[in-house]
Amino acid sequence: MNPALKILVPAALVNGLVIVGLFITNRAAWAVAILAGALLPVAISAVSLWLFSRQKRLTFKKAQAFMLYSFMAKILLIGLWVVIMATSENVELLPFISSLLINFLAWHLSEAYHIRPLLEQVVSENLESE
């Protein structure tokens, strides 16, 4: 199974159960806020992991640069998303920020865990030059 799918399946399950539970208890506004907080971190982690798994003949420096640029893009996109959601009057901020933080940390760590086996294919520059 593609590592990106390994992130998406549990993310969809866990967040989906929370959102369904909130709809059942008539807290639709909170469900929307939690969905908004979960959407971007999960999508970014899945895309980043998918892109990393598609890289061929990575050296240590290229892998390090990819992960650095991926993290910077993640921070910029999430910052922009927070500004958009915070200026929206339709999103409850407390559940949005809580969901965003939990999902960012959980899926960022999950992404790092799933990248580890892919790093075995990374060639050290020292070995490459021999």
N, C-alpha and C positions, 0 to 999 in steps of 0.2 A: 504494500500500500504506500502511495506517495506520502512523504512526511507532512505535506501541507494538509492532506485529508485527515491525518492523525490529529491535527489540531482542530479542524473544522467540525468533526463529528462530535467530540465531547463538548465543544463550545456551543454548538447548536442545541445539544441535548440539555445541558445545564441551564443555559440562558432561556431556552424555550420553556422548560418546566417552571422557572421563576415567573416568566411573563404570563404563561397560561394560568398559574396560580393567582397572579394579581388580577387578571381579567375575571376569574371566577369570583373573587372577593370584591368585585366592583371598584377596583383601583386602576382603571384604564390609564389614567394620567401617569401613574407610577410605572406601569408596564411600558408605556411609550418612552419614558425617560430612561428606564433600564435598557431597553432595546437600543436607544440612541447612544448610551454609554458603552454598550457591548459591541456595537456594529463595527466601528473603526478599528479598535485594537485587534479584534479577531481577524478582520479582513487584511489588515496590514501584516500581521504575523504570518498568515497563510500565504500571502503573495510573496513576502520576503523569503520564506522557507522554500516555496516553489521555485523562485528565481535562483536561490542558492543551489538547490538540487540540480538545476539545469546547467550550471557552470561546468565547463570541462577544463582539465589540465590546470587546476588552480595551484598557485604557489602560496606560500604562507602570507606573503605581503599582499597578494591579490585578495585572498580570503579575508585578511584583516581589514583592508580598505573597503571591501564589500560590506562587511558587518558594521563598520563605522558609518559609511554613507547610509546604510539601511536604518541605523539607529537615529541618525540626524533627520532623515526623511520622516521617520515615525514621530519624532518629537515635534517637528514642524507641522505635520498634518494633524496631529492630535491637538496642538495648540490652536490651530485654525478652527478645528472642530469645536473646541471649548468656547472660543469667541463666538462662533455662529450660534451655538446652543444657548450660551449665556445671554445673548442679545434677543433671543427668541422668547416671546412671552408665553408660548404654549408648552414649554418643557419645565417640569419640576426640577430645580437645580440639585437638591440634596440627593435624590435617588440617581440622577444622571451622573454627578461627580463620584458618588460611591461606586456605581457600576463601572464607570470609566477607570477609576483607580484599581479596582479589583481585577477587571479584565486586562488592563494594561500589564499589571504585575504578573498575573497568572499566565497569560499567553506569551509574554516576553520570556518568562522563565521556561515555559513549554517549548518555545521556539529554540531557545539556547540548548535545551536538552535534546531536541530532535536534530539539531545541527551537529552535535558531537560525533555521531557515527559518520556523517558526511565529511567531517574533517580528516578522517582516516585516509581519504583519497587525496588530500592536499600534499603536495610535494614540497619538501623543504628546499630552499634555495641552495643550501649546502650540498644536498644530495643531487640536485639538478645539475650543478656545475661540474660534478665529477665525471 
